[in-house]
Amino acid sequence: MSDRLTVIDLVTSSQLESHGTVSTVGVGVGVGDGCGDGTEMEEKKGAHNSSALSPSESGLPEGGHRAWLTIFGAFLVQYASFGYINAFGVYQDFYVRDYLSNYSPSDIGWIGGVQIFLNFFLGVFTGRIFDRGHFRSLIIGSILLHAIALFSLSLSRPGSYYQVFLTNGVAFGLSCGLSYIPSLSVVGHYFERRRALAVGIVSSGSALGAVLHPIMLNKLFNSPHVGFHTGIRISAALNILLLVIAYAVMKPNPRFSPGGPPKSSEGDETQPRNWSDRFPVLRWLREPAYAISVFASVFSFSGTFFPVFYLQLDAITHGIDPTFAFYALSIINAASIAGRTIPGALAPHVGLFNLGSAMILAMGAVLFCMAPAVSSGIGIAPVVAFALLFGFFSGAAIALTPAMFAQLAEDSSEVGAMLGVVFGVGGLFGLLGKALPTFSLP
């Protein structure tokens, strides 16, 4: 028995040094003299250890000063970037009824669609860049482009579609895309057991932003003393301040920041030996769990953002009180805060994939209720009910998706690229799902 324990301890120590994880159950079964009682004891011992790892044993701190400051910074990034994208419904309404009134809702819809597409599609590249240790460079680029996009938008002329498209659609979408996947992926540097909850906290920043940004923008745009151009500058200054604070407090775990490709013992860079090493996505897609999850997840993008961008305009078009319609987006996103945090806390007990799949299905079912709710003619109650339900389920789907794919990663250093692939492909579906349905709007 002592020999068996010694072998297990040696193997476990080796695993911890190379991967930061423990698999003592398998080691206990595979090593030993074949005695049934001894094997069972080792299995129980390994199972107990794997379920009660201390931060030092797992290799991830599961908390601490640096971890929570990074979570706070990532929360601010989500608030100022993706949260602002989720307030595009205010822009959509203002453009259609005033600023770009000579263009159709479908034309204007492409501005928001490009935002969503670039925010997600850039993850294909930023995920790999993040994994190579350039997290802070990506955030700096995002801050600079964020400032250029919004301040340039504030200089645009009424009726100039191309100026609005390039600044509010392309430039702002690029600025958010530089920081979206990295701000979610950095959570995997500090949390494993509580990763779903940590991702939920970070992504709730975008939900909070989507609650407060629409209220602020509606007040600014419709104020006789402020107006559109000055309102853009005010919101831009606030966002940039928050992004600078986020940059100051966020620090990736040095363990997962190699700063370049791995090197051999002689100091030369190790060259990938095959296509799977050069393009790890080929290896991931050969795994049925990852391939099926990607296929299922990208379709959820096609309808996720349509209510967020069009509920306010559609409600006003169907005679809903504009004063209430201005708050419809905030209701969706207030419910989304609960959806991004509560399921994350339940995931370890229910099962991450079980819960995530249920939330995505529920979101799709509620989405079909938008048109009847808005056109019911019985007041605001159906719209409120739709906004609350859709906000909760869509928030849960958005928050649990990164955690699900992070769980599929063999190593935390692959999380960024793995998320980048699924969100990059999902961005294409988000673009189509966002813009194509606008042809049905009046």
C-alpha positions in Angstrom: 0.0 0.0 0.0 2.8 2.5 0.8 4.4 1.8 -2.6 1.1 2.5 -4.3 0.6 5.8 -2.4 4.2 6.9 -3.3 3.6 6.3 -7.0 0.3 8.2 -6.8 1.9 11.2 -5.0 4.7 11.3 -7.6 2.3 11.2 -10.6 0.0 13.8 -9.0 3.0 16.2 -8.3 4.1 15.8 -11.9 0.6 16.6 -13.2 0.3 19.6 -11.0 3.6 21.1 -12.3 2.7 20.6 -15.9 -1.0 21.2 -16.1 -2.2 22.5 -12.7 -4.9 19.7 -12.5 -5.2 16.5 -10.6 -6.6 13.1 -11.8 -5.9 10.9 -8.9 -8.9 8.6 -9.5 -7.5 7.3 -12.7 -4.0 6.9 -11.2 -5.4 4.9 -8.3 -7.1 2.5 -10.6 -4.2 2.0 -12.9 -1.4 1.5 -10.3 -1.2 -1.2 -7.7 -1.2 -4.9 -7.1 -4.8 -5.5 -8.1 -6.3 -5.9 -4.6 -9.9 -4.9 -4.8 -10.1 -3.2 -1.4 -6.9 -1.2 -2.0 -8.1 0.0 -5.4 -11.4 1.1 -3.9 -9.7 3.0 -1.2 -7.5 4.8 -3.7 -10.5 5.7 -5.8 -12.2 7.2 -2.8 -9.1 9.1 -1.8 -8.6 10.5 -5.3 -12.3 11.5 -5.6 -12.1 13.2 -2.3 -9.0 15.1 -3.3 -10.3 16.2 -6.7 -13.5 17.6 -5.2 -11.8 19.5 -2.4 -8.7 21.0 -4.0 -7.1 24.0 -2.3 -6.2 26.9 -4.5 -2.5 26.0 -4.3 -3.2 22.4 -5.5 -5.5 23.4 -8.4 -3.0 26.0 -9.6 -5.8 28.6 -9.8 -6.3 31.0 -6.9 -10.2 30.9 -6.9 -10.2 34.4 -5.5 -7.8 36.8 -3.9 -7.0 40.5 -4.3 -5.7 40.3 -7.9 -8.4 38.0 -9.1 -11.3 40.1 -7.8 -9.7 43.4 -9.1 -9.4 41.7 -12.5 -13.1 40.6 -12.3 -14.0 44.2 -11.4 -12.0 45.6 -14.4 -13.5 43.1 -16.8 -17.0 44.1 -15.4 -16.2 47.7 -16.4 -15.0 46.7 -19.8 -18.3 44.8 -20.5 -20.3 47.8 -19.1 -18.6 50.3 -21.4 -18.4 48.2 -24.6 -20.9 45.4 -25.0 -23.3 47.2 -22.7 -23.2 50.2 -25.0 -23.9 48.0 -28.0 -27.0 46.7 -26.2 -28.2 50.2 -26.0 -28.3 50.5 -29.8 -32.1 50.4 -29.7 -32.0 54.0 -28.6 -29.8 54.9 -31.7 -32.1 52.8 -33.9 -35.1 54.7 -32.8 -33.4 58.1 -33.0 -32.0 57.4 -36.4 -35.2 56.2 -37.9 -37.4 59.0 -36.6 -35.0 61.9 -36.8 -31.3 61.7 -37.6 -31.4 59.4 -40.6 -35.1 59.6 -41.4 -34.6 59.3 -45.1 -33.4 55.7 -44.7 -35.4 52.6 -43.9 -35.2 50.7 -40.6 -33.5 47.8 -42.6 -30.8 50.2 -43.8 -30.2 51.5 -40.3 -30.3 47.9 -38.9 -27.1 47.1 -40.7 -25.3 49.6 -38.5 -26.2 47.6 -35.4 -25.6 44.4 -37.2 -22.1 45.3 -38.1 -21.5 46.3 -34.4 -22.5 42.8 -33.3 -20.6 41.0 -36.0 -17.3 42.8 -35.3 -17.7 42.5 -31.6 -17.9 38.7 -31.9 -16.0 38.0 -35.0 -12.8 39.7 -33.9 -12.7 37.0 -31.2 -11.2 34.6 -33.8 -8.1 36.7 -33.7 -8.1 38.4 -30.2 -8.6 35.0 -28.6 -5.2 33.7 -30.0 -3.6 37.1 -29.2 -4.8 36.9 -25.7 -3.5 33.4 -25.2 -0.1 34.6 -26.3 0.1 37.1 -23.5 -1.0 40.4 -25.1 -4.1 41.1 -23.0 -3.2 44.6 -22.0 -2.2 45.6 -25.5 -5.7 44.6 -26.7 -7.3 46.7 -24.0 -5.2 49.8 -24.9 -6.2 49.4 -28.6 -9.9 49.1 -27.6 -9.7 52.3 -25.5 -8.1 54.3 -28.3 -10.5 53.1 -31.0 -13.5 53.6 -28.6 -12.6 57.3 -28.3 -12.0 57.7 -32.0 -15.3 56.1 -32.9 -17.6 58.0 -30.6 -16.0 61.4 -30.9 -16.0 61.0 -34.7 -19.7 60.1 -34.5 -20.4 63.3 -32.6 -19.0 65.2 -35.6 -21.2 63.4 -38.2 -23.8 65.3 -40.2 -27.6 64.6 -40.0 -28.6 62.4 -43.0 -25.1 61.2 -43.7 -25.5 57.5 -43.6 -21.9 56.6 -44.5 -20.5 58.7 -41.7 -22.7 57.1 -39.1 -22.1 53.6 -40.5 -18.3 54.0 -40.4 -18.1 55.5 -36.9 -21.0 53.9 -35.1 -21.0 50.6 -36.9 -17.5 49.7 -38.1 -15.1 51.7 -35.8 -17.1 51.2 -32.6 -17.7 47.5 -33.4 -14.0 47.0 -33.8 -13.2 48.8 -30.5 -15.6 46.5 -28.6 -14.3 43.4 -30.5 -10.8 44.0 -29.3 -11.8 43.7 -25.6 -14.9 41.4 -25.6 -13.3 37.9 -25.7 -10.2 38.9 -23.7 -12.3 40.4 -20.8 -14.3 37.1 -20.6 -11.3 34.8 -21.1 -9.2 36.4 -18.3 -11.7 34.9 -15.8 -10.3 31.5 -16.6 -6.9 32.6 -15.3 -8.2 32.8 -11.8 -11.3 30.6 -11.4 -12.1 26.9 -12.2 -14.7 25.6 -9.7 -16.6 29.0 -9.6 -15.9 29.9 -13.2 -19.6 30.0 -14.2 -20.3 32.5 -11.4 -17.3 34.6 -12.2 -18.2 34.8 -15.9 -21.7 35.7 -14.9 -20.5 38.6 -12.7 -18.3 39.9 -15.5 -21.0 39.6 -18.2 -23.5 41.3 -15.9 -21.5 44.4 -16.5 -22.9 44.5 -20.0 -26.4 44.0 -18.7 -26.0 46.9 -16.2 -24.6 49.0 -19.0 -27.6 48.1 -21.1 -29.9 49.2 -18.3 -28.2 52.6 -17.7 -27.0 53.6 -21.1 -30.5 53.7 -22.8 -31.9 55.8 -20.0 -28.9 58.2 -20.2 -28.9 58.3 -24.0 -32.6 58.9 -24.3 -32.4 61.8 -21.8 -29.4 63.3 -23.6 -30.7 62.9 -27.2 -34.1 64.4 -26.4 -32.9 67.2 -24.1 -33.2 70.7 -25.7 -30.1 71.7 -23.8 -27.9 68.8 -24.9 -28.9 67.0 -28.0 -27.4 64.2 -30.0 -23.8 65.5 -30.7 -23.1 66.7 -27.2 -24.8 63.7 -25.7 -22.5 61.4 -27.6 -19.4 63.3 -26.2 -20.7 63.0 -22.7 -21.3 59.3 -22.9 -18.0 58.8 -24.7 -16.1 60.6 -21.9 -17.8 58.4 -19.2 -17.0 55.2 -21.1 -13.4 56.1 -21.7 -12.9 56.9 -18.0 -14.3 53.5 -17.0 -12.1 51.7 -19.5 -9.0 53.5 -18.2 -9.9 52.4 -14.7 -10.4 48.8 -15.9 -7.0 48.9 -17.6 -5.4 50.0 -14.4 -6.8 47.2 -12.2 -6.8 44.2 -14.6 -3.8 41.9 -14.6 -3.8 38.4 -16.3 -2.4 35.5 -14.3 1.4 35.4 -15.2 1.1 31.6 -15.4 -1.0 31.9 -18.5 0.8 34.8 -20.2 3.8 33.3 -22.1 4.2 36.3 -24.3 4.9 34.1 -27.4 5.2 30.6 -28.6 6.7 27.9 -26.3 10.5 27.5 -26.3 12.7 24.5 -26.1 15.3 23.9 -23.5 17.9 25.4 -25.9 16.0 28.6 -26.1 14.7 28.1 -29.7 11.1 28.4 -30.4 9.4 25.1 -30.7 7.9 24.6 -34.1 4.4 23.1 -34.4 4.8 19.5 -35.5 1.5 19.1 -37.4 -1.6 20.9 -38.5 -3.3 20.3 -35.2 -0.6 22.2 -33.4 -0.6 25.0 -36.0 -4.4 25.3 -36.0 -5.8 23.8 -32.8 -9.3 24.5 -33.9 -9.0 21.5 -36.2 -8.3 19.3 -33.1 -11.2 20.9 -31.2 -13.7 20.4 -34.0 -12.8 16.7 -34.0 -14.1 16.5 -30.5 -17.9 15.7 -30.7 -18.7 17.8 -27.6 -17.0 20.9 -28.9 -18.3 20.6 -32.5 -21.9 20.0 -31.4 -21.7 22.8 -28.9 -20.5 25.2 -31.5 -23.2 24.2 -33.9 -25.9 24.7 -31.3 -24.6 27.9 -29.9 -24.1 29.9 -33.0 -27.8 29.6 -33.9 -28.8 31.2 -30.7 -26.9 34.3 -31.8 -29.4 34.8 -34.7 -32.2 36.0 -32.5 -30.6 37.1 -29.3 -30.2 40.8 -30.1 -33.3 41.5 -32.2 -35.5 42.5 -29.3 -32.7 44.5 -27.7 -32.3 46.6 -30.9 -36.0 46.8 -32.0 -38.3 46.6 -29.0 -38.3 50.3 -28.3 -39.0 51.2 -32.0 -41.5 48.5 -32.5 -43.4 49.4 -29.3 -43.7 53.1 -30.4 -44.7 52.1 -33.9 -47.6 50.1 -32.4 -48.9 52.9 -30.2 -47.2 52.1 -26.9 -46.6 55.2 -24.8 -43.1 56.6 -25.8 -42.3 57.4 -22.2 -42.7 53.7 -21.3 -41.0 52.5 -24.5 -37.9 54.4 -23.6 -37.6 52.1 -20.5 -38.3 48.8 -22.4 -34.7 48.2 -23.0 -33.8 48.9 -19.4 -36.4 46.3 -18.3 -34.9 43.7 -20.6 -31.4 44.3 -19.3 -32.4 44.6 -15.6 -33.8 41.1 -15.9 -30.7 40.1 -17.7 -28.6 41.0 -14.6 -30.5 38.3 -12.7 -30.2 35.9 -15.6 -26.4 36.3 -15.7 -25.8 35.8 -12.0 -28.4 33.4 -10.6 -27.9 30.5 -13.1 -24.2 30.8 -12.7 -24.5 30.1 -9.0 -26.8 27.1 -9.7 -24.6 25.6 -12.4 -22.3 23.6 -10.2 -25.4 21.9 -8.7 -27.6 21.4 -11.8 -24.9 20.9 -14.4 -23.4 23.6 -16.6 -24.5 22.2 -19.9 -27.9 21.1 -18.7 -28.7 24.5 -17.4 -27.2 26.4 -20.4 -29.2 24.3 -22.9 -32.4 24.9 -21.0 -31.8 28.6 -20.9 -31.2 28.8 -24.6 -34.3 26.8 -25.4 -36.4 29.0 -23.1 -35.0 32.2 -24.7 -36.0 30.9 -28.2 -39.5 30.1 -27.0 -40.0 33.6 -25.5 -38.6 35.3 -28.6 -41.7 34.2 -30.5 -43.9 36.2 -28.1 -42.4 39.6 -29.0 -44.8 40.4 -31.9 -48.0 39.3 -30.0 -46.9 41.2 -26.9 -46.2 44.5 -28.8 -49.3 44.3 -31.0 -51.8 43.0 -28.4 -53.5 46.4 -28.0 -54.1 45.8 -24.3 -51.5 48.1 -22.9 -48.0 47.7 -21.5 -48.4 44.6 -19.4 -47.6 42.1 -22.2 -44.5 44.1 -23.2 -43.3 44.2 -19.6 -43.8 40.4 -19.2 -42.0 39.7 -22.5 -39.1 42.1 -21.5 -38.7 40.4 -18.1 -38.7 36.8 -19.4 -36.6 37.5 -22.5 -34.1 39.5 -20.4 -33.7 36.7 -17.8 -33.3 33.8 -20.3 -31.1 35.7 -22.8 -28.9 36.9 -20.0 -28.4 33.4 -18.7 -27.6 32.1 -22.2 -25.1 34.8 -22.8 -23.3 34.3 -19.5 -23.3 30.5 -19.5 -22.0 30.1 -23.1 -18.4 31.2 -22.3 -18.3 29.1 -19.1 -19.5 26.0 -21.1 -16.7 26.3 -23.7 -14.1 27.1 -21.0 -15.0 23.8 -19.4 -14.3 22.0 -22.7 -10.8 23.5 -22.8 -8.0 21.0 -22.0 -5.9 23.8 -20.6 -6.7 27.4 -19.4 -4.2 28.8 -21.9 -6.6 27.6 -24.7 -9.7 29.4 -23.4 -9.3 32.6 -25.3 -8.9 31.0 -28.7 -11.6 28.4 -28.1 -14.1 31.2 -27.2 -12.9 33.3 -30.1 -13.9 30.5 -32.6 -17.5 30.1 -31.3 -18.2 33.8 -30.9 -16.5 34.6 -34.3 -18.8 32.2 -36.1 -21.7 33.3 -34.0 -21.0 36.9 -35.1 -22.0 36.0 -38.6 -25.3 34.6 -37.4 -25.8 37.7 -35.2 -25.3 39.9 -38.3 -27.9 38.0 -40.3 -30.3 37.6 -37.5 -30.0 41.3 -36.6 -30.4 42.8 -40.1 -32.6 40.5 -42.1 -35.7 40.7 -39.9 -35.7 44.4 -40.3 -37.4 44.0 -43.7 -40.6 43.0 -41.8 -40.7 46.3 -39.8 -42.8 49.2 -41.1 
